[in-house]
Amino acid sequence: MKKLAAAALAACTALTLTGCSFKDVMLYLYGGDGFVSSDEPDYASCEGGNGVTVVYDQNQWEQPVMAQDDTLSLTAGNQLSYTVVLLQTTDSYTDFLAQSGQELEETTGTVKYDFDFTVPDAAVEAVRYDCGSYQTIFAQIDYDCGQTIYVTAAARTSDYEPIIELLQNVWPTGYTPETAQSADSEVKAVTEEDVSGGRSKSLA
């Protein structure tokens, strides 16, 4: 019992000296890919196998993953506060926002909100659903070049600005807008097999 108390006292002392929060300690104990990140942006460009190009900050987002042939996904955060964004191009949707919203409402209690943001060289139609402990955003981005990217995002946080910032640097491959963020490097998207074989991440 004395050893346990001493350990607790040492942990509290460490918190005081380093300025860490309780959340930081929990992340250190139980894991979290976003526990340490640099304040300096490190932009990388990725051309997904599905015809989507994205420029992202590697200090905020993990390496893009081709979860399916037509889906490029990016994940940010940690086990306590995460964000996942799926980028897809397809012609199989008759009404992406309505179909996606209906499927969500059938599986969980939600509150729907209008959601407006801008993307260079594109028209955006989007909705946001408050699902209690997390929120979901669906967006259809129709680019001036005639191509469309469909977005499905889930965030276990009330801050969805990172999603908007990411989407403002997404476009169909080969149609880079003049306002595109310049990238320091280029990377390739990994496959789901690469991720599950090398590292795992629980989002529960």
Buried (B, 14 or more C-beta within 10 A) or exposed (E): EEEEEEEEEEBEEEBEEEEBEEEBBBBEEEBBBBEEEEEEEBBBBBBBBBBBBBBBBBBBBBBBBBBBEBBBBBBBBBBBBBBBBBBBBEEEBEEBBEEBBEEBEEEEEBEEEEBEBEBBBBEBEBBBBBBEEBBBBBBBBBBEEEBBBBBBBBBBBEEBEBBBBBBBBBBBBEBBBEEBBEBEEEBEBBBEEEBEEEEEBEEE
